Amino acid sequence: MYLIPKPQTITYGEGNFRLTYESYLVLDPGCGERLTRQALLTIRALEKELGFAPMLTRGEARPGDVLLKRTQAEEEEGYSLKIDRDNVTITGGGAGIWHGIQTLLQIVEQCGPLLPALTIEDRPDIPNRGFYHDITRGRIPKVSFLKELVDKMAYYKLNQLQLYVEHTYLFRDLSELWRDDTPLCAQDILELDAYCAERGVELVPSLSSFGHLYKLLSSPSYAHLCELPDADSLPVSLMGRMSHHTIDVTNPDGIALVKRMIAEFMPLFSSRQFNICADETFDLGKGRSKAAADEKGVDRIYIDYVKELCEFVVEMGRRPMFWGDIICGFPELVKELPPETVCLNWGYDPKQREDESRWLSDAGAVQYSCPGAGGWNHLLYPIFSSYENIRRMCGYAGKYGSIGVLNTDWGDFLHVNQPELGIVGMIYGAAFSWNKEIPEFEEINRQISRIEFRDDTESVVGILAEAEEGCCFDWARAVRFMELHTISEFREENREYVEEGRTAMERAQEADEKLLQMTRKLYTILPRLHGDKKVMKSCLVGADGIRLLNQVGRVVYAQEYGMKFPALPDRRLLAESLEKWLYHYKEIYRRVSRESELTRLQAMILWYADYLRCGTEAKRP
């Protein structure tokens, strides 16, 4: 039997407990309103799993019952789960009982109504365990998908969710920001916040407020607040979107506007925290604020702006958070921020160094360690790289006293990564932040295959991990090759980046054969998967997309860079295959996401179809 996250201690006894339709789920008198609602959720989950469920009551447990007993636990999230011949008893704090229920549900899923006698004593090693989901860079999920995500988070004992927002919330007086998109509105946020709270997940607001203000600072009304002059005249560019559009800190109208946005957004959330982001301020001091930067230093104008926003958040009764990439260059300045401020220390490399964690710790920063599920710019998530990164960052969290782990799932360059496939990385973060004893790669993959995918073969995650080595002409390189031929900005950077892909393309045909083998394995084990099989279409479409892009890459590198390959695909047939693939990709995209920027993603695929038929004379997307 597998349990994710692994409990701190588990001891097996003798005999079994039989859960029947005549059993009761008994609430101890100390259980309050939230636990009552969570007990109702538990009954629905058991009925879905077993075909029947115990009835709910409050009072004293009898033999055959499941008892939830609220205690004044020293650790609110700790719990004890005891199963003997007579009863199942879950005791702990309010959050702890909810976590114990998730452990019980995992046991029932694997053992049915005949539960093994055991005693579990459990608590998290890290108190704040979150997931960060990008809903800005091309894809806005449906609320129904976000609710499913929250259910998964609760099941694996995560307790915080953040949604990355630049322009994808419907601000009442900023229609220029969202007018060509399908944004979330206040009702969506309020509904999701209530849904999260009932499931023990804190929905923490996150709003970009410094760098990465692409839509705001390229609009006619607000371009004058951008660090770069004439920001509204720059060509539409995915590279530009990731690289420019930092606010001009010398213009008081800029911070006033950001404060108004925060003040409108904040009240929608019951959380007492607020993430102002403030990351990747690439242009700071290079345009309108250059004179101030020359006089005071870029570090000074940066920290003064962040400090003012953090103090504003504190005045509003919330705890500020911000991304730590910039302040790592001058960590001693963290002392100038309000003492409760949380620095979100991110690093996504599979061999991520610990220097930044140490620097921030030495400077006295309160920090979260923030790894990544790694799916951005990938049609299938790079599972081994994700494992290595999350394992390391969770280790640094323990070593340097981080109070939280926030595992990220970004969507750079139009969010091509299908978000439900980020579940493996999400579970890594949940497991490794709860229990510092981290399983080996193959072992945790077997466990996830069994529990999440209900895979009798315990192999599906291992199979999906094979896709990482099959990606040669990856999405980022495809984007940058297209922009090399469609916009003038970043031409030299894009040219160098694309040329660096020659090495990967040398193994493209071998990689394609491995991808075909991987796909055959997925089809073979499909009858042995007993979970929601709709996710498998996302896996199969993702694998085929990687293979088709590899074939496109062979044409590109043969035509543009003179590389030699044993064989090249028929260009017209490949163009047709891309267009047929796009039809199925749009189906899986729309299943979980609003329309958002799907048309831009589609335009890129069609540019490549036209490129295959016409060469570099393909029309601009």
N, C-alpha and C positions, 0 to 999 in steps of 0.2 A: 504494500500500500504506500502510495506517495502522498505527501502533503507539501503544498507550496503556499507560503514560505515554510521552511523546515522549522518545527517547534524547537524551542530551546531544550526541553527535555521531554521524552516520551517513554513511558514504562508500560509494557504489556502485562496483563493479568491472565486469569483463566476464565473460560466460559464466554458467553455472549449475552447481549441484550437484544430482545426482539421488539422492534417498533411496529405497532399495529394500528389499524384504523380506530381501535378503541382507546388508544393512548391519548393523553392530554399533554399539551404544552402549557406548563404552569408558570405564571409570573409570580415571583415572590412579591410581597407587599412593597418592598423597596424599589421595585421597577417603576419608572415613571412613564410619561406619555410617549416619549420617543421610543423607548424599548417596547412599549405596547405596539406601536406602529411597525417596528422592526420584527416583532413576533408574528404579525400578520404577513409580512413579506416572507418570513421563514416558512410559514404554513403553505403559502402559494408555491414556494420553491420545492418543498417536500412533495406536494401533490403532483407537481410537474414531473418530478423524478420517479416517484413510487406509484402514482395512480391513486394514492390516498394520502391523507395527512392527519396528524393528531388535531384534536379540537383545542381551542384556546380557553384558558380559564385563569383565575387568579386565586392564590391561597396556598394550601399545603399540597405537596406532591404525594402521590400514592405509588405503590409498585407498578411499573409499566409506564410511568410518566417521564417526561423530559422537563427538568426544572431549571429556570433561569433565576439566579440569585444575585441580587445587587449587593455589593459590599463596598465599604469605604476603603478601597484598595489604595495602597501607597502609590502605585502606578496605574493611572486611569486606563491605560491600554492593555495592561496585563490581564490574563485570565487563567483559570484552571478548568480543564475539561476532564470529567471522570465518568467512565462507562463501566458499570458492573452489571450483574445479572438482573438487578431490580430497577435501576434508574440510569438516566443520563443527567448529569448535573453540570451546569456551566456557571461558574461564579467569577466575579471580577467587578471592575468599574464599568460604567455604562459603555464606553468604547470597547473595553475588554470583552464584555459579553457578546457584543456584535462581532468581534473578531473570532471569538470562540464558536459562534454560530457558523461562520464561514468554514472553520475547520470541520465542524460536524457535517456540513453539507458536502464537503469533499469526501469525507468518510462514507456517507450514505451513497454518493455517486459511485464509489468503487465497491462497496460491500452490500448495497441494498439495505433491506430492513433488519438484517442480522448483523449487529455491530459488535466488533471485538472488544473485550474488556481491556481497558487501558486507562492511564492517567497521564495527562499532558499539563505541564506547567510552562507557560509561555508569556513572552513580553517582547517588545521590539528593542533592538539595540540602538536605533536612531528614532527619535520621536516624530519627526516630520518627514513623511515619505510621499513625494508627489510625482505627478506626471504633467508635462507641459506640452500642449498641443497647438500647433500653428494653424490659425484659421484665417490667415491674411494673404499669404503669398501665392494666391491663385485658386484656393479651394476653401469654401465655407461649408462645413458639414451641416447636415440636417440635425435638428434638435433630437430627433429619434435616434440618430447614430450617437450623439453625445450622451444620451441616456444609457444606451447600451455600453458605451465606454465606462461610464460611472459604475454600472453594475459589475463590469469586469474588475475595475479598480477595487471596489469593496470586497469582491471575492478573494482577491490576493492581498488584502489588508493595506492598501494604499489609503492615505487620508487627506491628500490635497490635490486639487486640479487647477491648472491655470490655462487660459486660452490667450494666445498671442494676438493682439489687435493693434493694427495701425489705422485702417480706414474701414473696417468691416463691421462697424457698429453704426446704427442709424442715429447719429447725433441730430438733434432737432433743428439746429440752425446751421448745419454744415452739409447741405445737400450736395455741394461740389465734391465732397469727399467720397460719397457712396452712390452717386446717381447712376453710374453704369455698372453697378454690382448688385448682389442679392444679399444684403447685410442682415445680421442678427439685429433684432429690435429689443426694446426694453422688456416687452412681455416674454420674449424668448429667454432672456437672462434671468428674469424673476422666476420663471417656471423651472429653469435648470437649477437655479440656486436652491429652491425648495426641494427639488428631487435629490440633489447632492446631500443636503443637510439630513434628510431622512435616512440616507445610506451611509452616514458617518464620514462624508467627504466634504472638506472645506473648499468651496469654489472661490479662489483668490483672484481678484481682478488684476489684469496685466494690460497696460496701455503704453505703447511707444510714445516717448515724450521728448526725444533729443535727436538721435540719429534715426534713420529708417522712416522718415516721414514723407515718403515718395508721393502719395496722392495729394496730401495736404499742401506740400510745398511746391508742387508743380501746377497747382490750380491758379487760375487768373487772380483770384482774390487774395491769395496768401503766398504767392511766389516771392514777394518782396521780403518775406521773413526767412527765406532760405539763405544759408551760408554762401551758396554759389549764385552770383547774379544771373538773371535770365534763365532760371531753372525751368520756367514754363515753356521755354523754346527748345529745350533739349529733346532729341528724338526718343520715342518710346523704345526702351531698351531694358532687357532683363538684367544685364550687367549694371547699367546705370541705376536701376531700381535697388540693387543690392549695395551699391558703392557710394551713392550721393544722397542728397536731401537731409542734411543736418541743419538744425535750426540755428539761426544767427543769435548768439547769446547776448550780443550788444544791443539788440532791439528789444526794448521793454514790452512791445506789443506781442512778441513771440511767447514769452513766459506767461503773459496774461492770458493768451489764448489757450495755452496748454493747461493752465490752472482751471479755466472754465470747462475744458473737456473732462479733466479729472473730476471736478465737482459735479458734473452731470452723470458721469459713469459710476462713480463710487457708491452712491446710495442704492444701486440695484443689487448689491452684494451684502450678505450678512457677515462676511469675513471682516475681521478687524485688521487686515493687512492689505497692502496695495503695492504692486510692482510697477515702478515707473520706467523700467527697462534701461534706457540711457546707455545703450551699447553701440559699438562700432561707429563712433563719430568720426568717420574717415576724413571729412572735409574741414573739421574744426580748425580755425586759425588760418585757413588758406584762401578765404574770400573776404566777406564783409567784416569778419572779426579779426582780420590779420593784424591790424594796427594794435588792437587790444592784446592779441597773443604776443606780438613783438615786445610790447611794453611790460606785460605781466607774466607771460609764459602760458603755453597751452594748458599745462596742468592747472594753473590758477583759474583760468576762465572756465575750465571744465568743472572743477570742484565747486566753484562758487555757484554755478547753475544747478548742479546736482544737490548741493546743500539747500538752496532755496526751495527746490521742489520737495525734498525730504522733509524740511521743516513745515511746509504747507500741508503735507500728508499727516504729519504729527498733529498739527493744529486741528485737522479734521477728525482726529481721534483714531487714526490708523497707524499701523507699523509699516514704515517704508521698506521696500526691497528694490534692488537695482542689480543689473548685470555687472560683473567685476572685471571684464576684460581690459577696460581702459585704466582703471585705478591700480591694476597690478603693475603698471609702469611707475607709479609713485605711491605705494601702499601706505606710507606714513600719513598721507592726507586723509585716510579713512577716519582718523581721530577727530576731524572737524565735523563729521556728520553726526546727527543725533545718535546717542549711544545705542538705541534699540534698532537702528538700521541693519538690515540683513543684506550682506553682499553675496550675490549669486555667482559663485566661482565656477565658470564653465570650461570644459575641455573635452574634445571629442575624438582625439587620436587613439587608435588601439594601443599605442605605446605612450599614452599621455604621461608627461612628467609630473612630479609632485611639487615643483618649485613654487608655483602660484599658490598652492594650498599652504605651503610653509610661510611664504612671504606675508600672506594675509593673516595667518595665525600669529606670526611674530608681531604684526602691527596691531593686534588686538581686535581684528574684525570679527564680528558675528557672521558666520558664513554657512551657506548651503554648498554642498558639492553637487555639480550639475553635469552629469554625463549625457550621452545621446544614444537614442535607439538607432540613429545612423541612416535612416531611410531616405533622407533628402537626396534628390538627383539619382534615385535608383527605382527601377520598376519592381524589384524584389529587394527586401532589406538585406544588407550585408551582415549576416547573423554572427559570424565569428568575430568580426571587428567590433560589433556591438557588444558582445559578451566581454571581450578583452577590455574595452573602454569602461564599461559599467563596473566590471570587477575591480579595476584599478581605482576608479573614482570613489567607489564605496569604501574601498580600503583606506584611501586618503581621508575620507570623511571620519572614520574611526580614529585614525592616527593623529589628525589635527583638530579634533573636537568639533567638527561640523554639527550643527543642531538639526540639519536636514539634508535630504537628498532629493533633488528635483531632476528627474529624468526627462530629457527633451526629445521632441519629435517635430522637426522643422519641415518646411515645404519649399525650399529654395527653388527658383526657376519654375514656377507654375504648379508646384506641388503634384508632380507626376506620381509620387509614391502613394499607393492605395492605403489609406490609414488603418483599415482593419488588420493589415498585415504587420503593423507595428506591435501587435500583441506580444510577440516573443520578447522583443526588447523591453516592453513595459513590464513583463513578468520578471525578467532579469533584475530590473531595478527594484521591484517589489521584494523579491526574494533576498537580494544581497543587502538591502538596507534594513530589513527586519532581523536577519541573522547573519552575523559576520563570518560564519562558517560557510564558505562558498563552494558549492559542488563543482566537480570537473565539468568541462564543456559537454561531453557526450552524455554524462549522467543527467544534468539539468535538462538537456534536450529530450531525453527519454521521458522524464517526468512531465514536461510541458506537453509533449505529444500525447501522453495518456490522459492528463487531466484536462487540458484546454481543448484538444482536438478529439478526445475520446478515441484515440488510435490504438487498436489492439496490437498493432505491430510495433508501437512505440518508436516509429522511425520518421514520421513526417517532417519534424523540425530538422533532423539530420539531413534529409533529402533537400529541403529548402535551402539549407546552408551551402549546398553545392553551387548555388547560383552565383555566389560572390565571385568565384573564380571564372565564371563564364562571361562576365561583363567586360568588353573590350572598348567599344565605341559607346561610352556611357552618356547619360542624359546631359550632363554638364558640358561635355565636349561637343555633343550634337547642338546644344543651344549656342555655344560660342562659335562653332563653324558657321551656323546660319547667320549670326549677327556679324561675323567677319565679312559676309557678302551682302548685308542689308543695311548696316549703319556704319558711319565713319568713326564714331567714338570707340575707344578701347581697341582699335584695329591692331596695334602692335601687340598688346597683351593677349588678345584673342588668337592672333597668329602663332605666338610662341606656345600658348597653351595647347592649341590643336596639334602643332608639330611635335610636342612632347608625347602625344598619343601613339606615335609610330611603334614604340616598343610593345605596347599592349596589342596592337593590331597584328603583330607577327604571329600571335597564337590564336587569331580569330576563328579560323576554320576548325581547329581542334576544340576550341571553346564551344562552338556551335554544336559539335557532335556530343559533347558532354551535356549541353542543355537539352538536346533531344533525348538522351538517356535519362536525364533527370525527369523530364516530362513523362516518359514511359513509366518510370517508377511511381509517379504520382497517380497516374491512371490505374496502375496495378493495385495500389493499396486503397483506392477509393472505397471499395466495398467494406473495408475494415475500419473506416472512420464512422463513428456514431454520433458525432456532434453536428453542428450546423454546416452542411456541406456547401453552402453557397460561397463560402470563403475559398473553396478550391478553384472556382472559376477565376477569382482574382489571382491566385497562384499561377494557374495555367496561362492566363492572358499575360501576366507579368513575364513569365519565362519565354513565351513566344515573342513578346516585345523586345526583350534583350537580344534574342537571336536575330530578329529582323534588323535592329539597329546595328548589330555587328556586321550584317551583310551590307547595309548602307555604308558603314565605315570602310569596308573593303573597296567599294566603288569610289568613295571620296579619296582615300589615300592612294589608290591606283591612279586616279585622274589628276588629282591636285599635287601629289607629292612623289609620283613615280614609283610607288612601291610595287613589288611583284608578288602575286599570289598564284598558287597552283590553278585556281579557277576563280572566275568572277560570276556573280549571279546575273541572270537576265534582267536588265534594268526595268523593262516594262512590266514583267511579271512581278518583280519586287515592288514596284510602285502600286500595283493592284493589291498585293498582299498587305502592304502598309495600310491601304484604305479599308480593306476588309477587317484588319486588326483594329483599326480605329473605331469601327462600328461597335465591336464588342467591348473595347475599352470604355467607350462612352456609356455603355449599359452598366458596367460595374461602377463607374464614376457616379452616375446619377442615382445609383442605389443607396449611396451613403451621403452624397453631397448635393448642395444646391448648384445651380448652373454656374454661378460665380464667373471665373475666367476660363471656363472650358473652351469657349470659342477661340481664345488665344492659343491654347494648347493644341486644339484642332488645326489652327492655321499653321503651326509649326510642322506638324506631321504632313500636312498637304503641301507645304513648301518643299519638303523632301521628296514627296511623290512627284512634284513638278520638276525638281532638280534631276531626278532619275530619268525623266522623260526628255528634259530640255537642257540640262546642264545648268551653269550658274546664271543663265538668263531667267531662272525661276522668279516668279513675281514675289514682291515683298509680302510678308505675312501681315 
